[in-house]
Amino acid sequence: MLGNVIGGFIVILVGVTLAPTVANNVKDAQNDGNITGASDTIIGLTTLFYILAIASVGIGMATAGLRNSGLM
């Protein structure tokens, strides 16, 4: 129970810490000049999808821990 809750918070902490690195790499890829049009738009959404994935994994782990303990 407690392991899942702590694990969820660790996933969120590490993911949020790495978010600026992901955003910088996405911006570098967009500024490269070889990506235009729809590809540029999809590459631009990579940071959003990364943050949504980190949030959903962290919340899912915390919810599983609370469910196992009977609090949810």
C-alpha positions in Angstrom: 0.0 0.0 0.0 2.5 2.6 1.1 5.0 1.4 -1.6 2.5 2.1 -4.3 1.7 5.6 -3.0 5.4 6.5 -2.5 6.2 5.0 -6.0 3.5 7.1 -7.6 5.0 10.3 -6.0 8.5 9.2 -7.1 7.3 8.7 -10.7 5.7 12.1 -10.7 8.8 13.7 -9.2 11.2 12.2 -11.6 8.9 12.8 -14.6 8.4 16.5 -13.7 12.1 16.9 -13.2 12.8 15.5 -16.7 10.1 17.6 -18.4 12.3 20.6 -19.2 14.8 18.3 -20.8 12.1 16.8 -23.0 10.7 20.2 -23.9 14.2 21.5 -24.8 14.8 18.5 -27.1 11.4 19.0 -28.7 12.2 22.7 -29.3 15.6 21.8 -30.8 14.0 19.3 -33.1 11.5 21.9 -34.3 14.2 24.5 -34.8 16.3 22.1 -36.9 14.5 23.1 -40.0 13.9 19.6 -41.4 10.5 19.2 -39.8 7.6 21.2 -41.3 3.8 21.1 -41.4 1.9 18.4 -39.7 5.1 16.7 -38.4 6.0 20.0 -36.6 2.6 20.0 -34.9 2.9 16.4 -33.8 6.4 16.9 -32.5 5.2 20.0 -30.6 2.6 17.9 -28.8 5.2 15.4 -27.6 5.8 17.4 -24.4 2.1 17.4 -23.6 1.7 13.7 -24.2 4.8 13.1 -22.0 3.4 15.1 -19.1 0.0 13.4 -19.4 1.6 9.9 -19.4 3.6 10.8 -16.3 0.5 12.1 -14.5 -1.6 9.2 -15.4 1.0 6.6 -14.3 1.6 8.4 -11.0 -2.1 8.9 -10.2 -2.8 5.2 -11.2 -0.1 3.9 -8.9 -1.3 6.1 -6.0 -4.9 5.0 -6.6 -3.9 1.4 -6.6 -2.1 1.8 -3.3 -5.1 3.5 -1.7 -7.5 0.9 -3.2 -5.4 -1.9 -1.7 -5.5 -0.2 1.7 -9.3 0.2 1.6 -9.3 3.9 1.6 -10.7 4.2 -1.9 
